[in-house]
């Protein structure tokens, strides 16, 4: 098992402790209001969003669902759709856009009041959970709006209303595949990814330390389990790597971790910061292992298998390119070198095992977001050839597997030395000497058997 599995829980505790410290520094009564030991509270993505901005007005509505003693009234804020979201409570849907209202709670009955003491009508929707108790977020909180920016850095509007309805089963099925075929890593995702949002528009799917423990998935109507398998692993890996390096990212490189990558590759076309691009190798380390497991185990068939092979080829070529780009020994301190060595080793192992699959397919014309439509037009004949190759590997593997004895120590019948008239009553019920614990025993066991027989 890779080193980071052993480190994960300690790193997760550090992120939680850091958030507690930041909350306490601003509100020294915070642990009178919140349970200090309830880890769920301190993995709420909106609390990470809160501590990265300066306005204290948000606190009451962010912790309302977690408070030891619930306040009778608090200030709440509608978003651009007129929706108020409160963790652990649900959604209040109004016709009042981007406004401050007062939420009054009397005997578990909620009333919304505006600044002129008028009651505001609302529809209430409870919290919805996907598999593994991952919460599906159905609207953008005002503190999250700054995360949705286009390539020009401008905040843009995206569609969240009913976007997720078609994809709930796709998400759950993909998560179940990760659980079955990459279980150790699934356990990290379960510990770290607490909420997910599905939307249409800009930007690409992402995760952000400003809203830690949450992934944001840009979905289209045609997306199915293959898309979600790819992006749960991809964006989830960003969350996991943020946790793993939360306390050590300044110890990865010999230069500030926010330095432009182009400063070291001498290529002005290389965009982004060193740390952000370094993240990409961790995502590829985990996406491609899971993809490989799915291909070997025939998890998908027909069109979905076609797309999985295309995404695998595309991701592995990106992985190799990143490993080559980051082959800069002067860039790393010991912690960074440890990670780079792991990335490089995993990339080489995956490439060696899957060279034909990776390089027999053409993904050179792919846009940034993988397009199956583009891929299928370019690779129809190549996929047919590749399927024959993969099928032959499976047949050979089955033949080899069947040639092994049923138990350690079993030997095949030999006509030259064995009695041909001897018949085994039941081949499935034969036993080796070591199968018996309460009867005749040989002193020194196997060694002595060999001397006698």
N, C-alpha and C positions, 0 to 999 in steps of 0.2 A: 504494500500500500504506500502511496506517495506521502512524502513528509508533511504536506499541508493538512492532511486529514487529522494528524495528531495535534497540530497547532490550532485547529479551527475553534474549538470551544473557548480556549483562552483568548483568542483574538475577538470572538464575539462578545465575551465579557468586557473586554476593553472598550469596544464601541458603546456598549450600554453604560459603562461607568463614565465615559466621556460625556454622553448626553445628560446623565444625572448631574454631573458637575456643572455643565453649561446652564441647565435649568436652575440649579441651586444658586449659581452666581447671580442670576437675575431675580430670583424669587426665593428668599431664604425660608419661606414657610411652605415650600412646595411639597415636602415630605410629610407635613401635617395634613395635606390634602390628598396625597397619593400614597399608595402602598409601595414602600421602598423596594420590597423584595419581589414584586410582581413584574417579572421580566417582560410580559406581554405589553405593558404600558410603554416601556422604553424601547420597543421595536416598532412603535407607530411611526410610519413615514412622515406624517404631518408634524410630529414633534421635531424631527430633524429639519423640516422646512421652517419651523418656527424659530429655531435657534440660529438660523442663517440670515434672519432679518431682525430689525430692531423694534418693531411696533408691538408693545405688550397687549394691545387690545384683543389679540387673538387667543390668548391663553385660556380663558374661561370656556370658550366653546370647543377648544381642542381637547381639553381634559375632562369635559362634562361627563362623558360616559364612564370615566375611570374614578371619579372622586369618591372618597370615603363617605362624605356627607354631601348629598346633592343640593346645590343652591336652588332656591325657589325661582329666581329669575337671573338670566344672563343675557349679554349682548350677543347676537348672532348676525351672520352676514350672508346675503344671497349672492350667488355668482351670476355670470352673464346669462344663464338660463333661468334665473329666479329660484335656484335650488340651494337649500342649506343642507350640507352633509355634516353629521356629527358621529364620530367613531363610537362604535358599540350601540348606537341608538338607531340611526337610519337617515332617511332623506325626507325633507319637508319641501314639497314642490309648490311654489307660489307663482303669481303673475308679477311679482315685484322684483325688478332686476337690479343687481349691484347696489343693494341698500342695507343699511343697518336696521335690524329689528330687535325686539325683545322677546325672548322665549320664556314663558311662564309655565312652571310645572306644579300642579296641585293634585295630589293623590294619583300620580302617574298619568294625568291628563294634561296635554300640552296645548297652550294657546300662544299664538303669535300676535304681537302688537306693534304698530308703527309708532313713529315719534309723536303723532297726534292722538295717541291712545285708541286708535281704530283697530278692531280685530281684523286680522289678515287670514283669508281662507287659504287652506293648503290641502294637498293630498299627501298622505304619508306612505312611504315605502320602506319596509324593513331591510336590514342588512342581508346580503345574499352571499353564500359561500360556495365555492367550487370544491372539487375533491381536495382532500388533505387539509381542510379548513383554511384554504387560501381565499381571502375575501376578494370578490369582484367589485371594483369601484366603478360606478356608473355615471359619474360626473366629475368635472374638474373643479377642485377647490381653488378659491382665489389665490392661495399661497403657491399653487402649482402652475398658475398661468405663465409664469416667467420661464418655465421649462420648455414650452412649446414655441420654438423659434425656427425660422426657415434658414436657408443657407446664407442669407444676408444678415442674420442675427436679429431679425424683427419678430416680435411676438405675433403669432397667427392663431386664428380660431380653428378648432377641429371639431369633428362630429363624434359625439359619444352616445347620443340617444338611440337606443335599440341596436347599436352596432354589435353588441356581444351576443344577442339572442341566438343567432345561427351557429355560433362558435363554441357554445358551452361544452357540448359533447366532444368537439374537436380538441379543446384544451384538456379536458379530463382524460380522454383517450391517450393523448400524447404524454401526459404526466404519468399515466399508468405504464406506458412503454418504458419511460426512463426508470421508473421504479423496478420493473422486471429485468431490464437489461443493463442497467448502470446503477445498481442499488446503493453502493457506497456514496456515490456522488449525489444521488437523489436525497439521501439523508441530510446532506449539507444544504441543498436547496430548500428542503422542508423547514429546517431550522432558520433559514435566512430570508426567504421570500414569503412575505406575509400578505401582500396585496398585489393585485394586477388590474390594469386598466386596458381596455381595448378601444381604439379610436380609428377614425379615417381622416386623412389629411396629412399635413406636415407636423413634425419631422419624421425621420425614419424611427423604427422601434428603438427604445433606449432604456437605460437605467441611469440614475443620478444619485450621487452621495447627498445632494440637497433634499432628496426624498428617499432616503435609504430604506432598504427592505421591501422595495416595490419595483415592479417592472411595467413598462408601458409598451403595448404592442399595437403597431399600425397594421390593421387587418383589411382585407378585401373580401368580397363575396366568395371568390373562388378558392380561398385559402382553406386547407383542411389539416389533418393530423401532421402531415409532413412539415408544413409551415410552422405549426406550433411546437413540434419536436425541436426544430432548428432554433426557434426564437426563445422558447423557455430556457433551453440550454445556453443560448447566446446572452440574452439579457440577464438571466439568472446568474451566469458566470461573472458578469460585471458586478453584481451585488456581492457575490461570494468573494471576489478578489478585492473589492473595496473593504470588506471585513478583514480579510487576511492581511492587508497592507495598511490598514487604518492607522496603526501606530508606527509603521516602519517605512512608509513611502519616502520619507526624507532620507532614509538610509539605503536606498536602492542604487542611486546614481552618484557619480562624482560631481554632478552639476545639479542645480535646482530642478525638482521633478516637473515643474511647469514649463521648462525650457522648450522652445520649438524644436521639433525633430529635425527640421531642415538644417538647423545649425550644425548637425553632426553627420548628416548624409550628404550635405552639399548639393542637395537637389531641391530647388525652390518649389517643385510640384508636390513635395511631401508636406502635407498639412497636419496640424494637430500638435499636441504637446507630447513630450517623451513618455510621461507616465500613462497618458491616455492610450497611446499606440502600443505601449508595453502590455496594457490590459488585453489587447486583441489576441496575443499569443496564449494567454490563459483561457480565453473563450474557445479558441481553436483546439487547445489541448483536450477539452472536454466534449465539445460538439462532435469531433471526429472519432473519438473512442466509442461514443454511443452509436454513431452512425455505423461504424464498422461492426459493432455487435449486432445491430439490427439487420445488416446485410447478411452476415454469417448465419443468423438464426431464421432467415426467411420470414421476418415479421410482416413485411409488406409485399404486395404483389401488383403486377400490371402497372397502371399509370403511376401509382404511389411509389413503387419501386423505381420506376424510371426517374422520377423527380428526386428521390433519395440519392440515387447514384450521381445525378447531376450536381446536387448540392454538395455531396461528399467530394467530388472531383474539384468543384469550385473552392470549397473551404480548404482543402488540402493544398491546393496551389497557392492560395493566399497565405496559408500557414508557412509553407516553405519560403515564400517571398519575404515574409516578416522575419523569420529566423535568419535569413541571409542579411536582411537590412540591419538587424540588431546585432550582428556579429562584430561588435565594437568593444573589444576588451577594456579599452581605456574609459569606457562609459560607466563601468560598474564598480560599486563597492562590493564587499563580500556577500551581502544579502541579495543584491541584484544579480550577482554572478550565479548564486545558487538557483535563483529562479530561471535565468537564461539557460543554464545548463540543463535544467529539467525540461524546458520548452524544446530545446534543440534535440535532446535525446528522444523525447516522445514523438516529435515530428519525424525524425529519422526512422524510428521503429515503425510508425504507421506507414510511411512511404515505402519502406522495404517490403512490408507485408502486402501492400495494396497497389504496387506500382502500375500494374496493367490497368486496373480499374481507374486509377487517377488520371493516367496519361493517354488512355485510349479515347477519352471523351473531349470534345471541344467546347470549352466555356469561355473562349476568348472574346465573344461578342456579347457577354452578359452585362446588363446594367448593374449598378451598385446593389440593388435588391434583386435577388435571383428571380428569373422569369422562366417558368416551365414552358411557356409557349415558345419563347425564343430557343430554348434548349432542345425541345423536341424536333423542331424544324431542322436543326443543324445536325442532330445525332441519331436520327431514326435508324439508319443502317448500322452505325457503330454500336448502338444498343443491342441490336440483334446478335452481332458477333460477340459482344461482351457477355450476353446471357448464356451463349453456348459455352464460353470459357468458365463462367461461374458455375454452371451446371456440372461441367466436367470435374471441377474442384470438389463439388459436393459429393459426386458419385465416388471419386477416388477416396475422399475422406471417409465415406461410409464403408467402402471396401476395406480400407486400412483398419478402421475401427472394429469391423467384424472379425478380423484376423487375430485379435488379441484374445487370450484365454479368459474364461469367465472369472477365475480367481487367481490371485498371486500364487505361483507354485504349480498350477495346472500345466500338464504337457500333453501334446497331441499323441494319438495312437501311432505306434511304430511297428510295421509288419515284420521287421527284421528281429526284433527283440521281445515283442509282446505276444502273449498267447492269443491267437486269432479266434479261439472258441470262447474266450471270456466276453461276457455280455454285462453291460452296466444296467442295473434295474431302472435307475432314474438319474439321468445326467444332471438334473437340477438339484438333486439331493446328495451329491457326493461331497465329501468334506476333507479338508487338510488336517494334518496332525494338530495344528494350533487352534482348531475349532472346538476342541474338547477341553473343558476346564475342571470337570469333576471325575474323570476316569484316568485310565492309564496315561502316565506322562513319561516322556523321554528326558533323562538327565542331559543337560546341555543342548536339548532340542535339535535344531536344524544341523548343527555341526556334527552331533553324534549320529543323526540319521544318515548323513552322507557317508560316514565311515562304515556303517553297517551295510547299507544297501548299495 
